[in-house]
Amino acid sequence: MKFSRRWALAWAGLGLSICALAAMPLPARAADAAAEFHRQTSDAYRHFREAVFYLKRKNSMAGTFELESFRDKWRAIAAAYASKTPAPYASDGKWADTLSAIA
């Protein structure tokens, strides 16, 4: 099989791109904690939105199930993050109060 110069340059460029991506710094732990908090709240909020959907359509059984799922997930979030506030919210003096008020 014969390799042309163009293919060699393309493979070299691909290799350099992969090396550049591998050399990028990983996100800081604080950013990871905030991202994990946002992922968990988004997951909990999904249940809240579904509860509103079902309750507006007079389906109280499904709405209640979704509200209970939201409550359980939010209580877990409040327990996990009441004492370890993610960096973007560190200046909020009422952080723990707000988390527990939602639950």
Secondary structure, DSSP 4 states (H G I P E B T S, - for coil): -PPPHHHHHHHHHHHHHHHHHHHSPPPPHHHHHHHHHHHHHHHHHHHHHHHHHHHHTT-HHHHHHHHHHHHHHHHHHHHHHSSS--GGGTT-TTHHHHHHHH-
